[in-house]
Amino acid sequence: MSDKKAYDRVLAARSSDKISIQKLVAGITEDFVELHGDRAYGDDDAVYAGIGTLNGKPVTIVGIQKGNNNEENLARHFGSAEPDGYRKALRLMKQAEKFNRPIITLINTPGAYPGVDAEYHGQGYMIAQSIMQGLNLTVPYISVIVGEGGSGGAIALAVGDEVWAFEDSAYSVLSPEGFATILWKDSSRAKEAAEQMGLTAEELLANHIIDRVVPEVKTAADVAAFKTALDAKIKELEIKPIDQLLADRHARYRKFN
């Protein structure tokens, strides 16, 4: 682990140098096929989801992605999903359950899109449904914070059997700028806020909020190591009886009450 300050971690989590969700998916699967639509209202480019094989085993992957340029960022609300994105995610996760496919979620979002239309279309409801139904999925479910893990927009896809976080990531109820604005009415104190929020991967691991810190994925060797770790954990989870899988998952989240 490096000795970066908490706010440096936040900046690294937000950096455009962070591996994209699409590249990460391409690296850990052999033949990924993206699927579209929520079968109710529309599609959301911020949610990149579909089916692929990981070492020959079919898996469902749901990612929240930022753009690679300004145009993509605008289309994806800078990685902030809308209700149709969460509906799409939940549709594919329920499909995975039906066909007994493990689920991997890859998260890089500052939070769910806060627009008025998103609220009209059921943003809060879909986040709640993603959490509630996600907790009861009967297949192995691994959640990974790749960059930013912001608020309910991240938690909606972070109720897996295990939650991992990349070394340069941040996972918290709100941004340091938002924390500083609420607490001190001064967003310029974001660095100070970050030090108090416990949002770095190391702090999250120490507080048992996540289960593993993943070294940053930058090279082909890094991708291969991440793929191997996912494969090993999925195999470990697959041998659990469903009742035990659900009991362990419920116990993991019940301790935060």
ABEGO torsion letter per residue (X at the ends): XBABBAAAAAAAAABAABBBAAAAAAAABABBBBBBEAGAABBBAABBBEBBBBGGBBBBBBBBBBBABAAAAAAAGGGBBBAAAAAAAAAAAAAAAAAGBBBBBBBBBAEBBABAAAAAAGAAAAAAAAAAAAAABABBBBBBBABBBBEAAAAAAAABABBBBBABBBBBABBAAAAAAAAAGBAAAAAAAAAAAGABAAAAAAAGABABBBBBBABAAAAAAAAAAAAAAAAAAAABBAAAAAAAAAAAAAAAX
